Amino acid sequence: MSGIGGELARVKGAFGQPTLTLLHQRQAPVVITIFRAAFGRNNKPIPTARLHTQVEEHLAEIRRAGETDLPAGSGREICQRWMRGQWLVRSLDEGGHEVYALTSHAQQALELVKNLARDRAALSEHRIATILGTVRRFNSEANPDRSTRVTLLNEEIARLEVERDRLVDGADMVSATEDYMLEGFTELLSLISALPSDFARVEERFATIRTEILAAFRAEDRPAGEVIDDYLARADALMTATHEGRAFEGAFALLRDDALVTQLRDDLTALLEHPLSDGILSDADRGELRGTVSLVRDGLERVLVQRSRVTATLKEYIVSHDAARDRELEQTLRQVESELMTWMATTGPRATHDVPLLPARASVDHLRERFYDPADDVLPERISTADPSEAPPVSLADLVAQGGPKLASLRQRIDAALASTNPAGSLGALFDELEPSLRRPVEIFGLLHLAADRDWRSEDEVESYAAVRPDGSRRTFAVPRTPLPDPDLSPRETRA
């Protein structure tokens, strides 16, 4: 694939992600507005019924404001569509109640819109200084050469000592400009607003692992120990090999260090009390900066709860698994549970299906009244050879009368009827013209057999066949009418 072709494939893959799918749709401004109004910056889970009501109220208010292009349907239907778009996720809280939460894709879309809506300079002294300082610090911490790293640290220490001595000697303090503070607050808010989506990604990864572990346990195609080892390896890789996992570990280490938490609070308080902050920060921005620690704590708590659910799943399986349990019953119950999860994945939360608690009572027409009697197993008496002279006399005419159709005679009568100048109009009319010996009930099947051999087609109309049994009794049969072909037409024209 060429360079431009590969780049196009990567761009198409990016546009296929739920984040850009949300931003690319026609009603994206309305959806983003409702998400921001309902969930706020902390993405706190909302009970399902409450969110359904909030969505309907927000849409009604937006409609009164003059907007016409709005999502159609009730609040429940709209939320279900957002779930299919992977912007909402539904789960159970600690009390067992259903709640909605934004996925990492939706939070990333909100973060992007928020950054675009915030005023920010394209280039400033603060940004260049931040880049230079970041590169310098990164190099001092990652440079593999010992002497170079020592040189960089000495230069940084010398620079800090000069600045300290200058301030101690009473030199004038260089005040930060308004542009410098604006750019600094913008970058800080951008970094903080990215935290909820990072935590949500880690939470979704653990939820995916839990689903895969349950599927592996139900399938029982691998030993339980292998499944547990695979979970431990994946959990460790999640925390060390992914960007979200490393961010989670760093945030967890921060909250374990009381000194770092105190330092973070003090630094944020000092920035909020800066004389220029009043003209730069809005009330929402101040609230966002002031709640940074609580934001990190809430994100960590949700991730830990999801990880605890995975651990509880493993513990429950290990403790409750009984190797001596009836295998047939166990497989049946697991299959029922798997089918139930499949059914729940394609139905609504309030869908019902009537399932009897107990099997239906078996109805038995007759119960056994007699028990085994050994006398019933006595062999019957031997059959004695009968004397041929004692057999009842049977004539040839009687045997012929009880036999099958006389196909040869019937074929001659059909050929004669077709060759006559005034043939019968149908097979039933021909049957009525036959003598009684050829009008037995079995001769009807013979006529139909010969008609099928000649590819004669029957009609929807029914005609009567007056049959005569060998004993002289009569019986009338209703048979689909089969017209006789016109002898003047060719066979092909007759079938047409």
N, C-alpha and C positions, 0 to 999 in steps of 0.2 A: 504494500500500500504506500502511495506517495505521501510526502510530508503534509500537503494540504488535505489529502484524503483522511489521513490519520487524525489531523486536527479537527476536521469536520465530524468524525466519529466521536471524538471526545466531547465536542460541544453538544452534539445530539444527546449523548449520555447525560451531560449536565442538565440539559433542558428536560430530560425525562425524570429527573429527581422531583420528589413531591414539593420541595421548596420552590423551585422555579415554576412548577405546575400551578401552585397557589398564586404566585405573583403574575403569571402569564394569563390567567383567566380574566374574562371581562368584568366580573363582579369582585375582583380582588380588593379594591378599596373598601367595599362594604364589609367583606369577610375579615380583613385585617382590623378594621375599626371595631367590629364586634369582639374579636379576640382580645384586643387591647383593653376594651371596656370591661369585659367579663373576667378575665384572668389576671390583669395587671402585670406587674413586672416579676412577681414571685411565682407565677404559674401554680397557684394553690388549687388542688382538686376541688371541683364543684359537683355537688350531687346532680344526678342526671335530670330529675324532674325540675330542679331549680334552673339548670342551664336551659332546658327547653322553654321555660317561661321567660327567662332573660332574653333569649334570642328573639322570641316573638315580640317582646316589649321594645327591644332595640330596633327591630325592623319597622315596627309601627312608628316609632319616633323619627327614624330616618325617612320614612315615607312622608310624614308630615313636613319634613324639612325640604321636600321637593324632589327627592331622588326617586326615579321610576324603575331603574334597572336593579331589581332586588331578587334574592333567591326565593323560589316558589315553594310552597308547602308549609306544613306545621313545623314547630320548633324541633319536634322529635325526628321528623323526616329530614330536615336540614342537617341536624347533627349526625344522623346516620350516613348521609352523603359525605359529610366531612370526615367521618371515620373511614369510609371507603377510599377517600383521597389521601389517607395517612396524615391528616392534620390534627385529628383528635384520637385519643385512645381511651377506652373504657376499662376500668378495673374495679377491684373491691378495696375499700379502705380497711382500717383495723377493726371497725365495727361490723364489717360484712356488708356495707351499703355500697351500691354502685355509684361511681364518681367518674367524671370526665377530667382529662388533663390534656394539655397541648403536647404534641410530639416534638421531638427535636427539630424536625423539618419546619413546623409552624413557628417555633420560637426563633429559628434562624431567619425566617422570612420577616418576622416582626423586628428582629434586630437590624436587618438590612434597611427596612423602611424607616426605622427610627434614626439610623445613621444618616440616611439621605435627607430626612426632614430637619436634621440639626445643622445649624449654620457652622461652617468650618472653612478655614482658609486653605487654599491649595498649597501654599508654600509659606513657611515662616521660619524665623530664626530658632524658635523653640523646637520645631520638627527637625531641623538640621542638627541642632545640638543634641536632641534625643537620639538621633541616628548615630552620631559620632560617639556619644557616651555608651550606647548599647554595643556598638561594634568594639569599642575599647574594652569594655567589661567582659564581653564574650571572648575576646582574644586572650585577655589576662587569665581567664578561667579554663580555656580550652587549649591554649598553646602547648604543644608537646615538649618544647625545648625548655629545660629548667632555667637556664641563665636568662632567656628572653622573658620568661614569666616573672623572675625576680626583678629584672630591670623595669618591667611595666609596673609592678607593685611599688618599687622605690619611687618611680616618677609620680605615681598617684599619691603616695604618702607625702612627697615633697610639695606637691601642689596643694594638698589639703593643709599642710603646716604653714605654708606661705599665707593662705587665705585666713587661717586661724590667727596667725600673728598680726596680720593686717587689721582684723577686727578687734583684737585685744588692744592694739595701739591706738584705737579710737578713730580709725579711718572711716570715711563715709561709706554707708551701706548702699549697694546698688539695688534699687527697687525694681521689682519685676514690672514690665509694662503690661498694659491691658491685653494686647495681642498675645503676649507670652502666656498670660494666665488663661485666656480663652482657649488657646490651643492645648494647653496642659489639661484643663478640665474636659475638653472634648475627647482627648485620647483616653483619659481616665474613665469617663463614662462609657466609651466604646469598649474598653476592656472589661468593665464590670457587667455591661449588658450581655456580653457573650457567655457569662458563667452559667445562666440557666439552661441554655441549649447544650452546653458541654455536659452538665450533670444529667440532662435528659437522655443524651446519647448513651452514657454509661448505664443508666437505669434500663433503657430499652435493650442494651446488650445482655444484661442479666435476665431480663424477661424472656429474651430469645433462648438463652441457655437453659432456663427452667423448662420452657416448652419442649426443647429438644431432649432434655433428660427424661421428662415424663414419657415422651414418645419412645425413647430407647428402653425404658423400663417395661412399657406395655408390649413392645415388640418381642422382648426376651430373646433376641438373637445374639446378644453378647452377655457375658457374665456381669453381675452387678459390680464387682470390683473394678472391672475395666471401665464401666460407665463412670464410676466415681473418680478413678484416676484421670479420665479424660476431662471431667469437670474441673478438677483441681488444676490441671495443666492449662485449660482455657481461661480459668479465672486468673491465674497468675499472669498469663500472657496479656489478658485484658488490662491488667493494672500496670504492666511494664512495657508492653510493645505497642500500645496505641496512645495517640495524643490525649484522648479523653481520659484514659486510665491514669496516665501520668499527671494530668491536671487534678484528678480526684485524689491521688496519693499526696500531691503537694498541698492541696487544700486540707486534707485530713491531718497532715503534719503541722500545718499552720494552726489549726484549732487545738491540737494537743499541746502547743507551746503557748502558755499564758502570756509570756513576755512579748511574743510576736503579736498576739491578739491585742494586747494593751497598746503596743507601739502603733499598730494599724489604726486603732480608734483615736489615739492622740494625734496622729498625722492627719487623719481625715477631719478631726475637729479643728485643727490649726488651719487647714485649707479652707474650711467653711467659714471660719472667723476672719479670713483675710479681708482687708478693706475693699479690694476690688471684686470680691466674690458676689456682693449684692447686685452689682450691675451686670453680672455675667450669668449667674445661675438662676433658674426659675425655681419655684417651690417644688415642682416635680423632680428636678435635678438634685435639689438639696435632699429631698426624701430618699432618692435613690442612692446617693453617696452615704447618707447617714445609716441606711439599712444594709450596707455591704456585708457586715459580719453576719447579720441574721439571714441574709440571702444565701450566704455560703453554708450556714448551719442547716437551713431548710433543704438545700440541694443535697448535702451530705446525708441528712436523715432519710430522704427518699431513696437514695442509692443504697444505704445500709438496710433499709426495710426490704428492698427488692432482693438484695443479696441474702438476707435472713430467710426469705421465702424459699430461695433455692436450697439453702442449707437445711431448712425444715423439711423440704421435699425429700432430700437424701436421708435425713434421720428417720422420717416416718416410714420410708420404704425398708430401711435396714432393720428397724425395730419390729415392724409388723409382719415382715416376710416370714412365712412358715413353709419350710421345705416339704413338710409332710402333708400339706394341704392337698385336697383332691385336685389334681391337675386339670381335669375336665371342667370342673366348676370354676376354677380360677381363670382359665382361658375364656370361658363364656362371659364371665363378669367383665374381664378386661376388654373383650370385644364390644360388649354393650356400652361400656364407658367411652371407648374410642368412637363408636358410632354416634353416641350422644354429643360428644364434642364436635364431630363433623356436622351434626344437625344444628347445634347452637351457632356454629360459625356462619351458617347461611340463613338464619332466622333472626327475628327480632327478640328483644329482651323479654317481651311478654307473650311470646308465642306459646301455645299450649298443644299438648297431644295426649289424648286419653289413653292411659295404659292401665289395664286391670291389675289390682294388687295381688290377686291370686288367680291361678288358671281357672278356666270355666269348668263347671262340674260335668264329668263324663256321664252321658246317658246310656244306660244298658237296657236293651229291650228284654233280655231273658237271662236269668242267672242259672247257673248249673244246679240242678236239684239231685242228681244221682252221682254217687261217688264210684270209684273204680271197683269193678267186680271181676275177679279172676275168671269167673265163668264166661265172661264176654270174650275172652281170648281163646276159647276152645276152637280148634280147627273145624270148619264145616265138613259135612259128609262128602265123600268123594262122589263126583258126578258119574253116574253110570251111563254107558253108551246106549242110546235109545235105538229101538228097532226101527229101521227105515219104513217098515210097513205101517207103523203107527203114526207116521207124519201125515198131516192133513193134505188132501189133494190140492194142488195148485195148477191151474191151466196157464198156457202161454199167453192167452188173451188177457188174463188177470195181471200177469207180470208186465205185459206191454202197457196196460192201462195205468199202472202205477209208476211207470218209468218217466224219463225226461222227455223233452219235446222231440217231435218227429221232424227234424230239420230238413231231411230230404223231401218229404211230402210238402212241407211248407214252402220250400224253395221252388218246387214245381208250381204250386198254386200262385205264388207271387209272379213267376215268369209268365204264367198263363194270363193272369190279370193284366199285366203290362202289355201283352200282345193282343188282347181283345180290343174290339172297336169301342166298347163302352166299359172302360175299366172303373173300378171303385175309386171313390175320391180320397180315401184315407185308409190307413192300416186297420183302423177299427171297423170301417165298413167292409173291408175284405174279410176280417175275422167273423163278422156276422153272417157272411155268405157261406162259410165253411160248414161241413157236416159235423154233427155232434162229436164224432171221434177225434176231430181236429180242433175242437173248441174247449179242450180242457184248460184249467187255469195255467198249467205249465206251458201250454202252447203260446200264451201271450209273451212269455220271456223268449221263446224261440223266434217269434216274429220281430220282437225288438232287437234280438241279437243279429238277425239277418239284415234288418234295416241299418243297424250300426255298421255292419260290414260294407254296406253299399253307400255309406256316408250320407244317409238321409237324415235331415234335421227335423227335430220335433218343434212344435209351436207352444206358446204359452196356454193356448186353449186346451181344455180337457174334454175327452170323449169317453163313452161308456163301452166296455167290453163285456158282453153277456156270455159268461163261461158256463160249461156244463160238466159237472164232475162225473167220474165213472159210475157212481151209484145213481145217476140221474138227477141229483139235486143241482140247482142253479145258483150262481153267484155273480154279481155285477161288480166290475172293477173300473175305477176312474184312472185313465192313463193319458198323459199328454198326447195331443193329436199329432200324428205323423202323416202328412200328405204324401200320396204316391206321385212320383214324377210323371211329367208328360212324356209319353213315348216318342213324340215327334221332336223333342228337344234333345240336344247332345247332353252327355253327363256334365260337361263343364257349364253349359248354360243352365242346367237344372240346379246345380249348386249355387250359381250366382243368383 
